[in-house]
Amino acid sequence: MDFEDIDTIAVLGAGNMGHGITEVAALAGYEVRMRDIKDEFVQNGYDNIEWSLNKLAEKDQLSQEEADAALDRVTPLVDVQEAVGDADVVIEAVPEKMEIKKDVYTEVEEHAPDEAIFATNTSSLSITELSEVTERPEQFCGMHFFNPPVRMQLVEVITGAHTAEETLETVEALAEDFEKTPVRVRKDSPGFIVNRILVPLMNEAAWLVHDDVATIAEVDSTTKFDMGLPMGSFELSDQVGNDVGLHVLEYMHEVLGEAYEPCPLIEEKVENEELGKKTGQGFYDYENGGADIPA
Ligand code: 3HC
């Protein structure tokens, strides 16, 4: 598949990343089929896209006409065949579990055109292992966006063991057309580049609090105001989703070893369904003001 031939994109998953990627692709002028397994999930994703586009229009980052036209290019769907049947590229952003993703690819392989590229937004899982459940491993790569996709510039384009150079070049051209900056990851390795750095940062921050070395506010104040990152470490965990961060950590722990042992504080948050901004409660309470980090 050449980049010039792409006009229809299927995004699988309408959660935080799925709806954000859909929004980015629709803003770039593509017809996007956004699919999830339940009407309420798809509707929720669609409402989030509408909210975000209106917010960008309110802030004059695009006109209301552009916002409305982008929303018109989004088709929310539950039926997988309708979603991928005429797709040139399928971007998958379903939950970060190997078995769920493999099941999705097995189903999608049946319905997607033979020439379509499959790109996974996995945060850490093996691109090679996922590609091997399809009949097109050379047309399979990672396309990893960051949260929130509409605001974050970077996209990692990850090489699986079977990925063809042509696939990487097409996906890099697509990322550029989305007005993003693609960075090629040469080898399939847990967490790729960014999460290999960022997820241990969030985990170490949690261990500091767990071990009574500092409070959440002290750690976040240091990360944000002294180290100069755009968010505190705990604020970032809440932005990413504590469940997503934990999945990445568990996989890095399994493959890379002890240094990546997840902190129990993060596990507790996930057990209590305090997943961060998306549930209104995480390390901070987003129903009552969110992160208030002392400068
Ligand atoms: N669409 C539209 N508007 C949005 C939005 C979205 N998706 N998300 C937030 N906003 C709005 C907010 O509602 C707020 O609006 P308000 O001013 O009316 O209250 C406004 O944007 C805040 O924007 P600002 O530019 O004023 O705020 P910042 O300068 O702090 O920028 C940020 C926000 C871009 C999110 C910045 O804080 C940032 O870069 N944070 C770091 C995020 C990051 O590192 N993400 C990557 C995490 S790793 C990952 O995702 C990988 C995964 O695999 C785990």
Boltz pocket constraint, residues with backbone or C-beta under 6 A from the ligand:
constraints:
  - pocket:
      binder: B
      contacts: [[A, 51], [A, 52], [A, 53], [A, 55], [A, 56], [A, 121], [A, 122], [A, 123], [A, 145], [A, 146], [A, 147], [A, 148], [A, 149], [A, 150], [A, 151], [A, 152], [A, 195], [A, 198], [A, 230], [A, 231], [A, 236], [A, 239], [A, 240], [A, 244], [A, 245]]
      max_distance: 6.0
